[in-house]
Amino acid sequence: MSFGVYVHWPFCAAKCPYCDFNSHVRAAIDEDGWVDAILAELAGVRAAQVDTQIVSTIFFGGGTPSLMSGRSAGRVLEKIAALWPMANDVEVTLEANPASADAARFADYAAAGVNRVSLGVQALNDPDLKALGRLHDGTEARAALAMAMKQFDRVSLDLIYARPGQSDAAWREELKLALDLGTSHLSLYQLTIEPQTPYALLYEQGKLQIPDDDLAAGLYETTQELTDAAGLPAYEISNHARPGQESRHNLIYWRYGDYAGVGPGAHGRLSLQQGRTATAAIRLPERWIDRVRAQGHGFDEMAAIDDGDAAREHLLMNLRLAEGIDLAAYEKRWRARPDAARIAALAGQGFLALDGDSLTATPAGRLLLNRVIAELLN
């Protein structure tokens, strides 16, 4: 299987009110010191591995990795290449915020080895961008996208829909505009109210109204209709791409492959001598860096996953994909198979489709995927 490395850069210029990612605002940081710690943790992960794997993908996420310098990204990439063999066509993605994007910075990333950018635009109109707490406006977003597409062959555009007060007609118009911008990949996420965020407090107080379930389902269906027509079908619940332009790194997650996670709050899944192993790093950046300096890594958890839990995780992730899951390969890997009666029942309700050993969620099933998976695993 492919092997990926995820690098978490936890710092942001501002915290968005809907966001529950491990991101933190700091007045100033010692960038070289933080990168030194990431390099140390990478070495710690490599030392724990039994088999040498070839790195096929690297992903800088956050936070706002585009607050890093190109020099820092290059240092991380050089360290990864020193620790593991690298695929000739390694995919190196960096998440970027339009507010921290400029042509020189993008050129520095490309020179360092980044070859794919995921641009977090989130909305294309100024009132909604302000409500989402974004630091850029629509003009800056389009300018950043144009710069990215000039510098990189592969660019993904991120948008959030089912926003407060958003109608189907408004989303339809906005998505058409996004598709006209010409990127080969779109990540289109429904807004969810995450616990312990400012949006959660406003929602509990009745000060924030989001589309109800019926409207949200309609917005999802509109999303599928327009992206299919534009030649960017969903290959995963929230991700759309032209054929061959899928995020190879994220496919490792969804196909339940191996990936190392480094940086504050980063998670990993590794195949080690003791079996499938979950890693999770300390979330608070200052505590994480203290742990790295003391022990060579910032892991809060490094625990074996029993085969039953691993099999459930695999099914949960793989059914998010339009390609579905190969049950024969799944059974060979985990010596288990989903209950045939439950599959038949869900297929009879129109939520799953079984063709030989290929199990996929239908369009109706993807609309209610969490429920479908819960029933399948019950």
C-alpha positions, 0 to 999 in steps of 0.5 A: 500500500501507499505510505503517506506523511502528514505534517501539522502546522498548528498556527493561524493568524485568526481562529474561525468561529466554526473551526474545531481543528487543532489551530492556535493563534500566537503573537510570535513564534520561533519558526526554526524551533518548531521545524526542528521539533517536527524534524525530531518527531519524524526521526522518532516515527521512523525509528519505530517502524519495522519495515521501510516503506516508500513515501508516496504522499506528503501533506502539510495541514493545519492550522495555516501551513502557508504561514510557514516559509518555503525554506521551512517546508523544504527542511521538512521535505529534505528530512523525510527524504533522508528518513524514507525512500521517496516515490519518483512521483511523490505528491506533496500538498500544502494547505494555503489560506488566501490571506497569506498567499502571494506569488513569491511565497508560492514560488518558494513552496514549488522550489522546495518540492510542493507540487499541489496546493489546497486553497481554503477559500470557503465562500465566494461572497464577502458577507459570508466570508466575514461571517465565517471569520475569514481574513480574505475577501472574494477578490483576494480569494480569486487572486490567490487561486489565480496565483496558485494555478499559475504556479502549480499544475494541481490545485484544490479549492475548498468551499463550505455550504449549508451556511446560515441563511443559504438557499439552494439558488444561492449555493447553485450560483456560487458553485457554478462560479467555483466550477468556472474557476477551472480547478481540477479538484473541489472539496465541498463540505457541509457546515456542521456545528462543532462542540466548543466553538463560537458557532456552537454557542451561538447555535445553542443561544438561537442566534445562528440558524443553519439549513434544516435537514431537508434543505441540507439534503437538497444542497447536497444533491445540488452539489452532486448534480453540478459537479457531475455535469462539470466532469468533477464527480464525487470520488468521496462524500465531500471531494470531487475531482476530474479523473486522475486528479484525486487527492492521493494522500487522502485516498490513503486515509480512506483506503485505510493505508499507513500514514505517519502524523507529526506535529501538535495533535497529529494522528497516524496509523502505522503497521508495526511489529505489534500490529496496526498502531494508532498514534496521536500527538499532544494537542497544545503546541507548547506541551507538544514541543516540550515533550519532543525536546524531552523524549524525541516525540510528542505522542500522547498515544501509541497504542495497538488497535485490535483487529476487530476495531481496525476492521471497523475503522477500515469499513467506516473509511472505505465506504466513504469512497465512490469506489466502495470496498473490495470485500474479498481483500477486506476479508483477507486482511482482517479475517472478517466480513460484514454481516451478509444479512445486514448488507442485504437489508440495506441493499433492499432499502436502496442504501448499498449495492453489492456486485460480487465482492464490490460493496458501495454506498448508493447515492441515497446511501451516501446521503445518510452514510453515517446511519448506513455504516452504523447499521452495518456495524451494529 
